[in-house]
Amino acid sequence: MNEFLEQFVIEGRELVTQGNDDLLALEEHPDDRERLAGAFRAFHTLKGAAGIVDFVAMGRALHAAEDVLSAVRSNNAQVTPLLIDMCLGCLDQVGAWIDQMQATGEIPPAAEDEADDLVRRFSAMAGAGKPLLPGDPGPVVPAAVALSSIGRDLLEAQKMLLAEPAAEGAAGRLESAGRVAANVLRHHGRSLDATDLEGLLQSSLLAGDAAAMSAAIDKVLEGLAERPPEPAAATAAPPAEVTLRVDVDRVDALIRLTGELLIAKNAIGHSAALAEAAADPRALAVALKNQHLLLDRLVGELQRSVFSLRVLPLHHVFQRFPRLVREMANSLGKPARLMIEGATTEADKTIVEAIFEPLLHVLRNALDHGLESPDERAQLGKPATATVRLRAARQGEHVLIDVEDDGRGIDLARVRDVALQRNVASQSALAAMSDAELADLIFAPGFSTASEVTGLSGRGVGMDVVRTTIERLGGQVAVSSRPRRGTTVQFTLPFTVMMTQVLTVEAAGQVFGVPMAAVVETVRVERSAIAPVGAARAMVLRNRTLPVIDLARALGRGPGASAGDANVLIVSIAGQWGGLEVDRLGEPMDVMLKPPEGLLAGVPGIDGTTLLGDGRVLIVLDLHEIFDNADG
């Protein structure tokens, strides 16, 4: 890829994001002329970028959208749902073109036809005129239709037909409406009554009969009311490749540290020369200690500076959710707005790229199960439009991400009943659980309180995957809920995944590291307290039965120590406690992990490796795999 095309891809994605943000904000506040101007600038700049790389088809599509936005600006006209949908669809197409160009280095071969379709749709809208002007709000329609983007588009087409049919230009409006209605079906990929509608449109268009065409549109609207459209956003496209842009101040900091490290290296060389010359041992020891302290400080600064190069603002992942939430809320018939706070909070690039799916699962559940229907909210005295908040903040060496809704909260009685039906816990155990412990059961594998399966959730999968994914990143998940006030799911994540705190343990003569985030406590018990249960082993800790795995045996190194009491590490994996029997317990330490290489590559149960101070290799364990394999 040449440098012009590479720059086009980077800047193009940024402009698509800017345009999306401005359009979604404009939908919330249609009178915000600044956001309208921002959206116009994004389209205008994208068009210019397309010209630089000679992407004529993209330029034509963007020019058509720009003309419509320009007309809205100059006429101080109304921003309609149809306008927002069409502009968002145009940006979706531009984003797809950019992805294809990055993959192939060439202009997509289908771009001309795709651009033609967009130009026709925008031309039909501009030619009709009526949807761009302030006017009546339109007919009252069922919520499922009003909240679906295809329903809104068809209503706009119908408004063209019914606007002063006897006036001059009525025939042109009739033709424009026909084109909009037909293109709407193709654009949304709907099969619902598409053949019947297009046949009726053609016959009514030839006859010049606005009433017949309006009746054809009514037929589809009735079908939409009976069967809302499938949520297109339920499965999101994979994220685009992220390019790191490094602040020059961070590069300057690395250059300064390099200079200081060179000075420290020279000082150690001087001390080595003194040692060879049989200098005073005490003075030499003092010098070496001071040089070690200096080196320790510089290495610490170097680590922080290097880590800062890998961080990204969470905006890179948060920016994907306003569109998704909008589409999911529309498909469910539950008006909702997503409020984002703390998007400038930074986190490790690996975390930013990995948390999209967990956050999507949580947002799906919030919309589908957490939020009430508009009628329910009205009865409870709540605003018709629900609010979902996505928040992020830095707290020490951790990043906190919250998803909070103002819905019905978790029905703990229902959770208890489902847990009992599915043998998640016994009746006595459930009776002894606190509200917080009951709420935490939503993360159990296969657990779901949904009364029906929808296109978004309710299949009993999702929240257990959320916990597993976050714990594999070294984080934790918690949930809190208040009846009729809402639910909050919080992720607590490490700021960086390159540096990990581990507890060293020894088994069968080998030193291993266990992630400290998973360690609950360490206990020393009599060996007789660990009893066989079938082919497995278990122990009771404070009236709680825990499975116990012999680490040496689990790693294929034979049984561990058998004399004396047993050292057991109590760990938490996916919310479940277990015991890890080891020969000896060591000390906590911070390590930088390297992916397993060579003979260790692909070996289950290994998360990474590092070197100890004495040169030995420290293998850091993946407890999820160790316990999963033991269960199997």
C-alpha positions as CSV (number, residue, x, y, z in Angstrom):
1,M,0.0,0.0,0.0
2,N,1.5,3.4,-1.0
3,E,1.8,6.2,1.5
4,F,-1.1,8.2,0.1
5,L,-3.5,5.2,0.3
6,E,-2.2,4.4,3.8
7,Q,-2.9,8.0,5.0
8,F,-6.3,7.8,3.3
9,V,-7.3,4.7,5.2
10,I,-6.2,6.2,8.6
11,E,-7.9,9.6,8.0
12,G,-10.9,8.1,6.3
13,R,-11.7,5.9,9.4
14,E,-11.3,9.0,11.7
15,L,-13.7,11.0,9.5
16,V,-16.3,8.2,9.3
17,T,-16.2,8.1,13.2
18,Q,-16.6,11.8,13.4
19,G,-19.5,11.8,11.0
20,N,-21.2,9.0,12.9
21,D,-20.8,10.8,16.2
22,D,-22.2,14.0,14.8
23,L,-25.2,12.3,13.1
24,L,-26.1,10.4,16.3
25,A,-25.9,13.5,18.4
26,L,-28.0,15.4,15.7
27,E,-30.7,12.7,16.0
28,E,-30.9,13.4,19.8
29,H,-30.9,17.2,19.2
30,P,-32.2,18.0,15.7
31,D,-31.8,21.7,16.2
32,D,-28.0,21.5,17.0
33,R,-26.6,23.4,14.0
34,E,-23.1,22.9,15.2
35,R,-23.5,19.1,15.0
36,L,-25.1,19.5,11.6
37,A,-22.1,21.6,10.4
38,G,-19.7,18.9,11.9
39,A,-21.5,16.1,9.9
40,F,-21.3,18.2,6.7
41,R,-17.6,18.8,7.2
42,A,-17.0,15.1,7.7
43,F,-18.7,14.3,4.4
44,H,-17.0,17.2,2.6
45,T,-13.5,16.2,3.9
46,L,-14.1,12.6,3.0
47,K,-15.1,13.6,-0.5
48,G,-11.8,15.5,-0.8
49,A,-9.8,12.6,0.4
50,A,-11.5,10.3,-2.1
51,G,-10.4,12.7,-4.8
52,I,-6.8,12.5,-3.7
53,V,-6.7,8.7,-4.2
54,D,-8.9,9.0,-7.4
55,F,-11.8,7.1,-5.9
56,V,-14.5,8.6,-8.1
57,A,-17.4,6.4,-7.1
58,M,-16.9,7.3,-3.4
59,G,-16.7,11.0,-4.3
60,R,-20.0,10.8,-6.2
61,A,-21.8,9.1,-3.3
62,L,-20.4,11.6,-0.7
63,H,-21.3,14.5,-3.0
64,A,-24.9,13.4,-3.2
65,A,-25.1,13.2,0.6
66,E,-23.3,16.5,1.0
67,D,-25.9,18.2,-1.3
68,V,-28.7,17.1,0.9
69,L,-27.0,18.2,4.1
70,S,-26.1,21.5,2.5
71,A,-29.8,22.0,1.6
72,V,-30.8,21.3,5.2
73,R,-28.2,23.8,6.4
74,S,-29.0,26.6,4.0
75,N,-32.8,26.3,4.3
76,N,-32.7,25.9,8.1
77,A,-34.7,22.8,7.5
78,Q,-35.8,19.9,9.7
79,V,-33.5,17.0,10.3
80,T,-35.6,13.9,9.8
81,P,-35.1,10.3,10.8
82,L,-34.8,9.4,7.1
83,L,-32.0,11.9,6.6
84,I,-30.1,10.4,9.6
85,D,-30.6,6.8,8.4
86,M,-29.5,7.6,4.8
87,C,-26.4,9.5,5.9
88,L,-25.4,6.7,8.4
89,G,-25.9,4.2,5.7
90,C,-23.7,6.2,3.4
91,L,-20.9,6.2,6.1
92,D,-21.3,2.5,6.6
93,Q,-20.7,2.0,2.9
94,V,-17.7,4.3,2.9
95,G,-16.3,2.3,5.9
96,A,-16.7,-0.9,4.0
97,W,-14.9,0.6,1.0
98,I,-12.1,1.7,3.2
99,D,-11.7,-1.8,4.7
100,Q,-11.7,-3.4,1.2
101,M,-9.0,-0.9,0.1
102,Q,-6.8,-1.6,3.0
103,A,-7.1,-5.4,2.4
104,T,-6.5,-5.2,-1.4
105,G,-4.8,-1.9,-2.1
106,E,-7.4,-1.4,-4.9
107,I,-10.7,0.5,-5.4
108,P,-13.5,-2.1,-4.8
109,P,-14.9,-3.4,-8.2
110,A,-18.5,-3.1,-7.0
111,A,-18.1,0.5,-5.9
112,E,-19.7,2.1,-9.0
113,D,-23.0,0.2,-8.6
114,E,-23.0,0.7,-4.8
115,A,-22.4,4.4,-5.3
116,D,-25.2,4.6,-8.0
117,D,-27.7,3.2,-5.5
118,L,-26.7,5.8,-2.9
119,V,-26.8,8.7,-5.4
120,R,-30.3,7.6,-6.5
121,R,-31.6,7.5,-3.0
122,F,-30.2,10.9,-2.1
123,S,-31.4,12.4,-5.4
124,A,-34.9,11.1,-4.7
125,M,-34.9,12.7,-1.3
126,A,-33.6,16.0,-2.6
127,G,-36.0,16.0,-5.5
128,A,-39.1,15.4,-3.4
129,G,-38.2,18.3,-1.1
130,K,-41.0,17.6,1.4
131,P,-39.0,15.6,4.0
132,L,-36.4,18.3,4.2
133,L,-38.9,21.0,5.2
134,P,-40.5,21.7,8.5
135,G,-44.0,20.2,8.5
136,D,-46.5,18.0,10.3
137,P,-45.1,15.0,12.3
138,G,-46.9,12.5,10.1
139,P,-49.5,9.9,10.9
140,V,-49.7,8.0,14.1
141,V,-48.3,4.5,13.6
142,P,-47.6,1.4,15.7
143,A,-44.5,1.7,17.9
144,A,-42.8,-1.2,16.1
145,V,-43.1,0.6,12.8
146,A,-42.2,4.1,14.1
147,L,-39.1,2.8,15.8
148,S,-37.8,0.8,12.9
149,S,-35.6,2.5,10.4
150,I,-37.3,0.9,7.4
151,G,-40.7,2.0,8.7
152,R,-39.5,5.6,9.1
153,D,-38.1,5.6,5.6
154,L,-41.4,4.2,4.1
155,L,-43.4,6.8,6.0
156,E,-41.3,9.6,4.5
157,A,-42.0,8.2,1.1
158,Q,-45.7,8.1,1.8
159,K,-45.6,11.7,3.0
160,M,-44.2,12.6,-0.5
161,L,-47.2,11.0,-2.1
162,L,-49.9,12.6,0.1
163,A,-48.5,16.2,-0.1
164,E,-50.8,18.2,-2.3
165,P,-51.2,15.6,-5.1
166,A,-53.0,18.0,-7.5
167,A,-50.2,20.6,-7.3
168,E,-47.6,21.1,-10.0
169,G,-44.8,18.5,-9.7
170,A,-47.1,15.8,-8.2
171,A,-46.0,13.3,-10.9
172,G,-42.4,13.9,-10.1
173,R,-43.1,13.4,-6.4
174,L,-44.9,10.2,-7.2
175,E,-41.9,8.9,-9.1
176,S,-39.5,10.0,-6.4
177,A,-41.6,8.3,-3.7
178,G,-41.6,5.1,-5.7
179,R,-37.8,5.1,-6.1
180,V,-37.4,5.8,-2.4
181,A,-39.7,3.0,-1.3
182,A,-38.2,0.4,-3.7
183,N,-34.6,1.5,-2.8
184,V,-35.5,1.4,0.9
185,L,-36.3,-2.3,0.6
186,R,-33.1,-3.1,-1.2
187,H,-31.0,-1.0,1.1
188,H,-32.3,-2.7,4.2
189,G,-32.1,-6.2,2.7
190,R,-35.7,-7.0,3.7
191,S,-37.6,-9.9,2.1
192,L,-40.9,-9.0,3.9
193,D,-43.5,-8.5,1.1
194,A,-40.7,-7.0,-1.1
195,T,-42.0,-8.7,-4.3
196,D,-45.6,-7.7,-3.8
197,L,-44.6,-4.1,-2.9
198,E,-42.4,-3.6,-6.0
199,G,-45.2,-5.0,-8.2
200,L,-47.7,-2.6,-6.7
201,L,-45.3,0.2,-7.0
202,Q,-44.7,-0.4,-10.6
203,S,-48.4,-0.6,-11.5
204,S,-49.3,2.4,-9.5
205,L,-46.4,4.4,-10.9
206,L,-47.5,3.6,-14.5
207,A,-51.0,4.6,-13.7
208,G,-49.9,7.8,-11.9
209,D,-52.0,6.7,-8.9
210,A,-50.7,8.1,-5.6
211,A,-53.4,6.5,-3.6
212,A,-52.6,3.0,-4.9
213,M,-48.9,3.5,-4.1
214,S,-49.7,4.7,-0.6
215,A,-51.9,1.6,-0.1
216,A,-49.0,-0.5,-1.2
217,I,-46.8,1.1,1.4
218,D,-49.5,0.7,4.1
219,K,-49.5,-3.0,3.4
220,V,-45.8,-3.3,4.2
221,L,-46.2,-1.0,7.3
222,E,-48.9,-3.4,8.6
223,G,-46.5,-6.3,8.1
224,L,-43.8,-4.5,10.0
225,A,-46.1,-3.8,12.9
226,E,-46.8,-7.5,13.1
227,R,-43.2,-8.5,12.8
228,P,-40.5,-6.0,13.7
229,P,-37.3,-6.2,11.7
230,E,-34.5,-8.3,12.9
231,P,-31.8,-6.3,14.7
232,A,-29.0,-5.8,12.2
233,A,-26.7,-4.7,15.1
234,A,-27.0,-8.0,17.1
235,T,-23.8,-9.3,15.5
236,A,-21.2,-6.6,15.0
237,A,-18.5,-6.5,12.4
238,P,-15.0,-7.2,13.6
239,P,-13.1,-4.0,14.6
240,A,-10.8,-2.3,12.1
241,E,-7.1,-2.5,12.6
242,V,-6.0,0.1,15.1
243,T,-3.0,2.3,14.4
244,L,-1.1,3.7,17.3
245,R,-0.3,7.4,17.2
246,V,2.4,8.3,19.7
247,D,2.5,11.7,21.4
248,V,5.9,13.3,20.7
249,D,6.3,14.0,24.4
250,R,6.3,10.3,25.1
251,V,9.0,9.7,22.5
252,D,11.1,12.6,24.1
253,A,10.7,10.9,27.5
254,L,12.2,7.7,26.1
255,I,15.1,9.6,24.5
256,R,15.8,11.2,27.9
257,L,15.7,7.9,29.7
258,T,18.0,6.4,27.2
259,G,20.6,9.1,28.0
260,E,20.2,8.5,31.7
261,L,20.6,4.7,31.3
262,L,23.8,5.2,29.4
263,I,25.2,7.2,32.3
264,A,24.1,4.5,34.7
265,K,25.8,1.8,32.5
266,N,29.0,3.8,32.4
267,A,28.9,4.1,36.3
268,I,28.6,0.4,36.6
269,G,31.5,0.0,34.2
270,H,33.6,2.3,36.4
271,S,32.7,0.2,39.4
272,A,33.8,-3.0,37.6
273,A,37.1,-1.4,36.9
274,L,37.5,-0.4,40.6
275,A,36.8,-4.0,41.5
276,E,39.5,-5.3,39.2
277,A,41.9,-2.8,40.8
278,A,41.1,-4.3,44.2
279,A,39.4,-1.1,45.5
280,D,38.1,-0.9,49.1
281,P,35.3,-3.5,49.2
282,R,33.2,-1.4,51.5
283,A,33.4,1.7,49.3
284,L,32.7,-0.5,46.3
285,A,29.6,-2.0,47.9
286,V,28.2,1.5,48.7
287,A,28.8,2.6,45.1
288,L,27.2,-0.5,43.6
289,K,24.2,-0.2,46.0
290,N,23.7,3.5,44.9
291,Q,24.0,2.5,41.2
292,H,21.5,-0.3,41.7
293,L,19.0,2.2,43.2
294,L,19.5,4.5,40.3
295,L,19.1,1.7,37.8
296,D,16.0,0.5,39.6
297,R,14.4,3.9,39.3
298,L,15.3,4.3,35.6
299,V,14.0,0.8,34.7
300,G,10.8,1.7,36.5
301,E,10.4,4.9,34.5
302,L,11.4,3.0,31.3
303,Q,8.6,0.5,31.9
304,R,6.0,3.2,32.5
305,S,7.1,5.0,29.4
306,V,7.1,1.9,27.2
307,F,3.6,0.9,28.5
308,S,2.4,4.4,27.7
309,L,3.2,3.7,24.1
310,R,0.7,0.8,24.1
311,V,-2.2,2.6,25.6
312,L,-5.3,3.8,23.7
313,P,-8.2,5.9,24.8
314,L,-11.3,3.8,25.4
315,H,-13.0,6.0,22.8
316,H,-11.6,3.5,20.2
317,V,-14.1,0.8,21.4
318,F,-16.8,3.1,23.0
319,Q,-17.4,4.8,19.7
320,R,-18.8,1.6,18.2
321,F,-21.7,1.4,20.6
322,P,-24.0,4.4,20.0
323,R,-24.9,3.0,16.5
324,L,-25.4,-0.5,17.9
325,V,-27.5,0.6,20.9
326,R,-29.6,2.8,18.6
327,E,-30.3,-0.2,16.3
328,M,-31.0,-2.7,19.1
329,A,-33.3,-0.3,20.9
330,N,-35.2,0.4,17.7
331,S,-35.6,-3.3,17.0
332,L,-36.9,-3.9,20.6
333,G,-39.3,-1.0,20.5
334,K,-37.6,0.5,23.6
335,P,-36.5,4.1,23.2
336,A,-33.1,4.4,24.8
337,R,-30.1,6.7,24.7
338,L,-26.5,5.8,25.4
339,M,-24.6,8.3,27.6
340,I,-20.8,7.8,27.4
341,E,-18.5,9.2,30.1
342,G,-14.7,8.9,30.5
343,A,-14.0,7.9,26.9
344,T,-10.6,9.5,27.1
345,T,-9.6,7.1,29.8
346,E,-6.6,5.1,28.6
347,A,-6.0,1.4,28.8
348,D,-3.6,-1.1,27.3
349,K,-4.2,-1.7,23.6
350,T,-4.8,-5.4,24.2
351,I,-7.6,-4.6,26.7
352,V,-9.2,-2.0,24.4
353,E,-9.3,-4.5,21.6
354,A,-10.6,-7.4,23.8
355,I,-13.5,-5.7,25.7
356,F,-15.8,-5.1,22.8
357,E,-17.6,-8.5,23.0
358,P,-18.0,-8.5,26.8
359,L,-19.4,-4.9,26.7
360,L,-21.7,-5.9,23.8
361,H,-23.1,-8.8,25.8
362,V,-23.8,-6.5,28.8
363,L,-25.4,-3.8,26.7
364,R,-27.6,-6.4,25.0
365,N,-28.8,-7.7,28.4
366,A,-29.4,-4.2,29.6
367,L,-31.6,-3.4,26.7
368,D,-33.4,-6.7,26.3
369,H,-33.9,-7.7,29.9
370,G,-33.1,-4.7,32.0
371,L,-35.2,-2.0,30.4
372,E,-39.0,-1.9,30.7
373,S,-41.3,-1.3,27.8
374,P,-42.5,2.3,27.2
375,D,-45.9,1.4,28.7
376,E,-44.3,-0.1,31.9
377,R,-42.0,2.9,32.3
378,A,-45.0,5.3,32.0
379,Q,-46.8,3.3,34.7
380,L,-43.8,3.6,37.0
381,G,-43.5,7.4,36.3
382,K,-40.2,6.9,34.4
383,P,-39.2,8.9,31.3
384,A,-40.3,7.1,28.1
385,T,-36.7,7.1,26.8
386,A,-34.5,4.9,29.0
387,T,-30.9,5.8,29.8
388,V,-27.9,3.5,29.6
389,R,-24.6,4.8,30.8
390,L,-21.2,3.6,29.7
391,R,-18.5,5.0,32.0
392,A,-14.8,4.6,32.4
393,A,-12.3,5.9,34.9
394,R,-8.7,5.2,36.0
395,Q,-8.2,4.1,39.6
396,G,-4.6,3.6,40.5
397,E,-3.2,0.7,38.4
398,H,-6.7,-0.3,37.3
399,V,-9.3,0.8,34.8
400,L,-13.0,0.7,35.8
401,I,-15.7,0.4,33.2
402,D,-19.4,0.5,34.2
403,V,-22.6,-0.3,32.3
404,E,-25.5,1.2,34.1
405,D,-29.2,1.2,33.1
406,D,-32.2,2.8,34.7
407,G,-34.4,-0.3,34.2
408,R,-36.3,-2.7,36.4
409,G,-33.2,-4.2,38.2
410,I,-32.5,-7.9,38.7
411,D,-35.5,-10.0,40.0
412,L,-33.7,-11.9,42.8
413,A,-36.7,-14.1,43.5
414,R,-36.7,-15.2,39.8
415,V,-32.9,-15.7,40.0
416,R,-33.4,-18.0,43.1
417,D,-36.1,-20.0,41.3
418,V,-34.1,-20.5,38.1
419,A,-30.9,-21.4,40.1
420,L,-32.9,-24.1,42.0
421,Q,-34.5,-25.4,38.8
422,R,-31.1,-25.7,37.0
423,N,-29.3,-27.2,40.1
424,V,-26.9,-24.2,40.2
425,A,-27.1,-24.3,44.0
426,S,-29.1,-26.2,46.6
427,Q,-32.1,-24.7,48.3
428,S,-30.3,-24.4,51.6
429,A,-27.3,-22.7,49.9
430,L,-29.6,-20.3,48.1
431,A,-31.5,-19.5,51.3
432,A,-28.2,-18.5,53.0
433,M,-27.0,-16.3,50.1
434,S,-27.0,-12.5,50.4
435,D,-28.6,-10.3,47.7
436,A,-25.2,-9.6,46.2
437,E,-24.4,-13.4,46.0
438,L,-27.8,-14.1,44.4
439,A,-27.2,-11.4,41.8
440,D,-23.8,-12.8,41.0
441,L,-25.4,-16.1,39.9
442,I,-26.3,-14.4,36.5
443,F,-22.7,-15.2,35.6
444,A,-23.1,-18.9,36.1
445,P,-22.7,-20.9,32.8
446,G,-26.0,-21.3,31.0
447,F,-27.9,-19.2,33.5
448,S,-30.7,-17.1,32.1
449,T,-33.9,-15.7,33.6
450,A,-35.3,-14.8,30.2
451,S,-38.9,-16.1,29.6
452,E,-38.4,-16.2,25.9
453,V,-35.5,-16.2,23.3
454,T,-35.1,-13.1,21.3
455,G,-32.9,-12.0,18.5
456,L,-30.6,-10.4,21.0
457,S,-30.4,-12.6,24.1
458,G,-32.2,-15.1,26.3
459,R,-30.4,-18.2,25.2
460,G,-28.5,-18.7,28.5
461,V,-25.2,-17.7,27.0
462,G,-23.3,-14.5,27.4
463,M,-22.7,-13.4,30.9
464,D,-20.6,-16.4,31.8
465,V,-18.5,-15.6,28.7
466,V,-18.2,-12.0,29.9
467,R,-16.7,-13.1,33.2
468,T,-14.4,-15.6,31.6
469,T,-13.1,-13.1,29.1
470,I,-12.5,-10.4,31.7
471,E,-10.7,-12.8,34.1
472,R,-8.4,-13.9,31.3
473,L,-7.4,-10.3,30.9
474,G,-6.6,-10.2,34.6
475,G,-9.7,-8.4,35.6
476,Q,-12.9,-9.0,37.6
477,V,-16.6,-8.5,37.1
478,A,-19.2,-7.4,39.6
479,V,-22.9,-6.6,39.4
480,S,-25.2,-4.5,41.6
481,S,-28.9,-3.9,41.3
482,R,-31.8,-2.0,42.9
483,P,-35.4,-2.9,42.3
484,R,-37.1,-0.6,39.8
485,R,-34.0,1.6,39.8
486,G,-31.6,-0.3,37.5
487,T,-28.5,-2.5,37.3
488,T,-24.8,-1.8,37.1
489,V,-22.2,-4.2,35.8
490,Q,-18.6,-3.1,36.6
491,F,-15.4,-4.4,35.0
492,T,-12.2,-3.9,37.0
493,L,-9.3,-4.3,34.6
494,P,-5.5,-3.9,34.9
495,F,-4.1,-0.8,33.3
496,T,-1.6,-2.9,31.4
497,V,-1.5,-6.7,30.6
498,M,2.2,-6.6,29.9
499,M,3.1,-6.4,33.6
500,T,1.4,-9.1,35.8
501,Q,1.6,-9.7,39.5
502,V,2.0,-13.3,40.4
503,L,2.5,-15.5,43.5
504,T,5.3,-18.0,43.0
505,V,4.7,-21.6,44.0
506,E,6.7,-24.8,43.7
507,A,5.5,-28.2,42.5
508,A,7.6,-31.3,41.7
509,G,10.8,-29.2,41.8
510,Q,9.6,-26.5,39.3
511,V,8.7,-22.9,40.1
512,F,5.4,-21.6,38.7
513,G,3.6,-18.3,38.9
514,V,-0.1,-18.0,39.7
515,P,-1.9,-14.7,38.8
516,M,-2.5,-12.8,42.0
517,A,-5.9,-11.6,40.7
518,A,-7.1,-15.1,41.0
519,V,-5.8,-15.8,44.5
520,V,-8.3,-15.7,47.3
521,E,-6.1,-17.0,50.2
522,T,-3.6,-19.7,51.1
523,V,-4.3,-22.4,53.7
524,R,-2.4,-25.3,55.3
525,V,-4.6,-28.3,56.0
526,E,-4.1,-31.8,57.1
527,R,-3.7,-34.1,54.2
528,S,-6.6,-36.2,55.4
529,A,-8.9,-33.2,55.0
530,I,-8.6,-33.7,51.2
531,A,-10.9,-36.6,50.3
532,P,-11.4,-38.5,47.1
533,V,-14.7,-37.8,45.3
534,G,-15.0,-40.3,42.4
535,A,-11.9,-39.6,40.3
536,A,-11.5,-36.1,41.7
537,R,-10.6,-34.7,45.1
538,A,-12.3,-32.1,47.3
539,M,-12.0,-30.4,50.7
540,V,-14.3,-28.4,52.9
541,L,-13.4,-24.8,53.8
542,R,-15.7,-23.0,56.2
543,N,-18.7,-25.1,55.2
544,R,-17.9,-24.7,51.5
545,T,-16.9,-27.8,49.4
546,L,-14.1,-27.0,47.0
547,P,-12.5,-29.2,44.3
548,V,-8.8,-29.6,44.8
549,I,-6.2,-30.2,42.0
550,D,-2.7,-31.4,42.7
551,L,-0.7,-29.0,40.5
552,A,2.2,-31.4,39.9
553,R,-0.1,-34.2,38.8
554,A,-2.2,-31.8,36.6
555,L,1.0,-30.8,34.8
556,G,2.0,-34.4,34.2
557,R,4.9,-34.4,36.6
558,G,3.6,-37.1,39.0
559,P,2.1,-36.6,42.5
560,G,3.4,-33.8,44.6
561,A,4.7,-34.0,48.1
562,S,2.9,-36.5,50.2
563,A,4.4,-36.0,53.7
564,G,3.1,-33.5,56.2
565,D,0.3,-31.0,55.8
566,A,-0.9,-29.9,52.4
567,N,-0.3,-26.3,51.1
568,V,-3.5,-25.3,49.2
569,L,-3.9,-22.1,47.2
570,I,-7.6,-21.1,47.2
571,V,-8.3,-19.5,43.8
572,S,-11.4,-18.0,42.1
573,I,-12.0,-18.9,38.4
574,A,-15.1,-17.6,36.7
575,G,-16.7,-16.9,40.0
576,Q,-16.1,-20.5,41.3
577,W,-13.6,-21.3,44.0
578,G,-11.2,-24.2,43.9
579,G,-8.0,-25.4,45.6
580,L,-4.6,-25.8,44.0
581,E,-2.3,-28.1,46.0
582,V,1.4,-27.1,45.8
583,D,4.6,-28.2,47.5
584,R,5.7,-24.8,48.7
585,L,4.4,-21.2,48.6
586,G,6.7,-18.4,47.5
587,E,6.5,-14.6,47.3
588,P,4.4,-12.2,45.2
589,M,6.4,-10.5,42.4
590,D,5.8,-8.3,39.3
591,V,6.7,-9.9,36.0
592,M,6.6,-9.1,32.3
593,L,5.2,-12.1,30.4
594,K,6.4,-13.4,27.1
595,P,4.1,-15.7,25.1
596,P,5.0,-19.4,25.3
597,E,7.6,-20.3,22.7
598,G,9.4,-23.4,21.4
599,L,8.4,-26.6,23.3
600,L,6.0,-24.6,25.5
601,A,4.0,-23.2,22.6
602,G,0.6,-24.8,22.5
603,V,1.0,-26.5,25.9
604,P,-2.4,-26.1,27.7
605,G,-2.4,-24.4,31.1
606,I,0.5,-22.0,30.3
607,D,-0.2,-18.2,30.1
608,G,3.4,-17.1,29.5
609,T,6.9,-17.2,30.8
610,T,9.6,-14.9,32.3
611,L,13.0,-15.2,33.8
612,L,13.7,-15.2,37.6
613,G,16.7,-13.3,39.0
614,D,18.7,-16.5,39.2
615,G,18.2,-17.2,35.5
616,R,15.5,-19.9,36.0
617,V,12.4,-19.9,33.8
618,L,9.2,-19.0,35.6
619,I,6.1,-20.5,33.9
620,V,2.9,-18.5,34.7
621,L,-0.2,-20.7,34.8
622,D,-3.5,-20.3,33.0
623,L,-5.9,-21.4,35.8
624,H,-8.9,-21.5,33.5
625,E,-7.4,-24.2,31.3
626,I,-6.0,-26.1,34.3
627,F,-9.3,-26.4,36.0
628,D,-11.3,-26.9,32.7
629,N,-9.0,-29.8,31.8
630,A,-9.3,-31.3,35.3
631,D,-13.1,-31.1,35.0
632,G,-12.9,-32.9,31.6
